[in-house]
């Protein structure tokens, strides 16, 4: 298909070829006008998920909390399915169950009945009300609806019992933004609704980890323990989405762990807030700084040596705690692993994709390994990502023969088409949506980021901290050996 000019309203779906073309000698490049995502009205192989998913992820990290989705059943079922595929755990998510009548008359009735049923059956401590595209487009007056729902509960069960459940509203129109924005909005909404000043500053810090897996959060807690620092980890999914199977269980069942409401209330009295991912949680840290004067330390995510050093140095500066010898030992083991593997990783050409904060951290780490990033793609557009990537490339410019290609937004179709124009690629690092790209290009895929649904145990494996970086390094090196190293020589390693 040849187009002399791109229509103002973009290229419609029925004019877009979607048949996959193998990367073979007979490969015919796509029409260059179709490749940039900005020229199309459709997204092909998206590098992001919708905003409500990020908000639901956050709510599931609060103790005895249930997300309530003000939208259709499909919005909830998809999220439950996604979380089950990633964490191999059930995720309790309630829904207003929109049908045609809600589209005509609004979601007021559905919200009031849904909140009432949720409270009297599950008695949650927190309900995170997550809006969707349908409720946002209809213009539901969510604040007014929630007041009516609360008045109904007081009439039925009394004010004291009603006050035992806190309701936090998170506006997440899913026609805009991504799961990263949804998590960020949830962080802002929770501290805005709950955080209050106390009599005296608490000798602890706040951690807003961003969309990290349970294994990552456990590793962050390990670093804090070694430093002797008390902390409130907001949206702590390390146990709620990785709970042990220990029958018998009480009904209604809530998994152990999660951030308690009392802890979130105390976040306004902390020494500082560490938002490890600027785009996923940074808004909450900035709000606490503006409203309560709690200093915000935003990013970088502690992946690799330099970023983990920065995190620990900032922690030491604010708390006055020294970095202990045990963490220096872990750092030394990582450096030793880098020395052991550098002849396999040095100058290997790597493409990276995923969420902006995570892949900025991974990009810096692969540069520390002497690898050469040739393309970096963030599914969610971000100013922080652009600045961080520019800083990394300026610092490691000696590694590059040509300036790496940066996609700040866009989809994986555009990313894949660019990779096909490269003469050689040794490795791809990204999430499970890159499996087809890796198979077609015949290069290994190291899975990092959200979502990873085609592997077991990856939600338990950290990539943050020195120990997480060491595990990630071994996976990178082993994948390269599997694809690029002769079998007879692997016997001599």
BELFENZI-V446017 format. One record per backbone hydrogen bond with DSSP energy under -0.5 kcal/mol. CO is the residue of the C=O (numbers start at 1). NH is the residue of the N-H. If there is no record, write none. Layout:
BEGIN
co:CO nh:NH
co:CO nh:NH
END
This chain:
BEGIN
co:7 nh:10
co:10 nh:12
co:11 nh:41
co:12 nh:15
co:13 nh:16
co:15 nh:17
co:20 nh:22
co:22 nh:24
co:24 nh:27
co:27 nh:29
co:31 nh:34
co:31 nh:35
co:32 nh:36
co:36 nh:39
co:37 nh:40
co:39 nh:11
co:43 nh:45
co:44 nh:413
co:45 nh:412
co:49 nh:179
co:50 nh:53
co:50 nh:54
co:51 nh:54
co:51 nh:55
co:52 nh:56
co:53 nh:57
co:54 nh:58
co:55 nh:59
co:56 nh:60
co:58 nh:61
co:59 nh:62
co:61 nh:236
co:61 nh:259
co:62 nh:65
co:64 nh:125
co:64 nh:126
co:66 nh:128
co:67 nh:69
co:67 nh:94
co:68 nh:70
co:68 nh:130
co:69 nh:71
co:69 nh:96
co:70 nh:132
co:71 nh:98
co:72 nh:75
co:72 nh:76
co:73 nh:77
co:74 nh:78
co:75 nh:79
co:76 nh:80
co:77 nh:81
co:78 nh:82
co:79 nh:83
co:80 nh:84
co:81 nh:85
co:82 nh:86
co:83 nh:87
co:84 nh:88
co:91 nh:93
co:92 nh:67
co:94 nh:69
co:98 nh:73
co:99 nh:103
co:100 nh:104
co:101 nh:105
co:102 nh:106
co:107 nh:111
co:108 nh:112
co:109 nh:113
co:110 nh:114
co:111 nh:115
co:112 nh:116
co:113 nh:117
co:114 nh:118
co:115 nh:119
co:116 nh:120
co:117 nh:121
co:118 nh:122
co:118 nh:123
co:119 nh:123
co:125 nh:166
co:126 nh:66
co:127 nh:129
co:127 nh:168
co:128 nh:68
co:128 nh:130
co:129 nh:131
co:129 nh:170
co:130 nh:70
co:132 nh:136
co:133 nh:137
co:134 nh:138
co:135 nh:139
co:135 nh:140
co:140 nh:142
co:141 nh:145
co:142 nh:146
co:143 nh:147
co:144 nh:148
co:145 nh:149
co:146 nh:150
co:147 nh:151
co:148 nh:152
co:149 nh:153
co:150 nh:154
co:151 nh:155
co:152 nh:156
co:153 nh:157
co:153 nh:158
co:154 nh:158
co:158 nh:162
co:159 nh:163
co:161 nh:164
co:162 nh:165
co:164 nh:166
co:166 nh:127
co:166 nh:168
co:168 nh:129
co:170 nh:131
co:170 nh:172
co:172 nh:174
co:173 nh:176
co:178 nh:182
co:179 nh:183
co:180 nh:184
co:181 nh:185
co:182 nh:186
co:183 nh:187
co:184 nh:188
co:185 nh:189
co:186 nh:190
co:187 nh:191
co:188 nh:192
co:189 nh:193
co:190 nh:194
co:191 nh:195
co:202 nh:204
co:204 nh:271
co:205 nh:232
co:206 nh:274
co:207 nh:209
co:207 nh:234
co:208 nh:276
co:208 nh:277
co:210 nh:212
co:213 nh:216
co:213 nh:217
co:214 nh:218
co:215 nh:219
co:216 nh:220
co:217 nh:221
co:218 nh:222
co:219 nh:223
co:220 nh:224
co:221 nh:225
co:222 nh:226
co:223 nh:227
co:224 nh:228
co:224 nh:229
co:225 nh:228
co:230 nh:205
co:231 nh:233
co:232 nh:207
co:232 nh:234
co:233 nh:236
co:234 nh:209
co:235 nh:237
co:236 nh:240
co:237 nh:241
co:239 nh:242
co:244 nh:246
co:259 nh:63
co:260 nh:264
co:261 nh:265
co:262 nh:266
co:264 nh:267
co:265 nh:196
co:265 nh:268
co:266 nh:269
co:267 nh:270
co:269 nh:202
co:271 nh:295
co:272 nh:206
co:273 nh:275
co:273 nh:297
co:274 nh:208
co:274 nh:276
co:275 nh:299
co:276 nh:278
co:277 nh:280
co:277 nh:282
co:278 nh:282
co:281 nh:284
co:281 nh:285
co:282 nh:286
co:283 nh:287
co:284 nh:288
co:285 nh:289
co:286 nh:290
co:287 nh:291
co:288 nh:292
co:288 nh:294
co:289 nh:293
co:293 nh:295
co:295 nh:273
co:295 nh:297
co:296 nh:298
co:297 nh:275
co:297 nh:299
co:301 nh:303
co:302 nh:304
co:302 nh:465
co:304 nh:308
co:305 nh:309
co:306 nh:310
co:307 nh:311
co:308 nh:312
co:309 nh:313
co:310 nh:314
co:311 nh:315
co:312 nh:316
co:313 nh:317
co:314 nh:318
co:315 nh:319
co:316 nh:320
co:322 nh:324
co:324 nh:327
co:324 nh:328
co:325 nh:329
co:326 nh:330
co:327 nh:331
co:328 nh:332
co:329 nh:333
co:330 nh:334
co:331 nh:335
co:332 nh:336
co:333 nh:337
co:334 nh:338
co:335 nh:339
co:336 nh:340
co:337 nh:341
co:338 nh:342
co:341 nh:344
co:341 nh:345
co:342 nh:346
co:345 nh:348
co:348 nh:372
co:349 nh:426
co:349 nh:427
co:350 nh:374
co:350 nh:375
co:351 nh:429
co:352 nh:377
co:354 nh:379
co:355 nh:359
co:356 nh:360
co:357 nh:361
co:358 nh:362
co:359 nh:363
co:360 nh:364
co:361 nh:365
co:362 nh:366
co:363 nh:367
co:364 nh:368
co:365 nh:369
co:366 nh:371
co:367 nh:370
co:370 nh:347
co:371 nh:373
co:372 nh:350
co:374 nh:405
co:375 nh:352
co:376 nh:407
co:377 nh:354
co:377 nh:379
co:378 nh:409
co:379 nh:381
co:382 nh:386
co:383 nh:387
co:384 nh:388
co:385 nh:389
co:386 nh:390
co:387 nh:391
co:388 nh:392
co:389 nh:393
co:390 nh:394
co:391 nh:395
co:392 nh:396
co:394 nh:397
co:396 nh:399
co:397 nh:400
co:405 nh:376
co:406 nh:408
co:407 nh:378
co:407 nh:409
co:411 nh:415
co:412 nh:416
co:413 nh:417
co:414 nh:418
co:415 nh:419
co:416 nh:420
co:417 nh:421
co:418 nh:421
co:419 nh:422
co:426 nh:444
co:427 nh:351
co:428 nh:446
co:429 nh:353
co:430 nh:448
co:431 nh:434
co:432 nh:435
co:434 nh:438
co:435 nh:439
co:436 nh:440
co:437 nh:441
co:438 nh:442
co:438 nh:443
co:444 nh:428
co:444 nh:446
co:445 nh:447
co:446 nh:430
co:446 nh:448
co:451 nh:432
co:457 nh:460
co:457 nh:461
co:459 nh:215
co:460 nh:462
co:464 nh:468
co:465 nh:469
co:466 nh:470
co:467 nh:471
co:468 nh:472
co:469 nh:473
co:470 nh:474
co:471 nh:475
co:472 nh:476
co:473 nh:477
co:474 nh:478
co:475 nh:479
co:476 nh:480
co:477 nh:481
co:478 nh:482
co:479 nh:483
co:480 nh:484
co:481 nh:485
co:486 nh:489
co:486 nh:490
co:487 nh:491
co:489 nh:492
co:490 nh:493
END
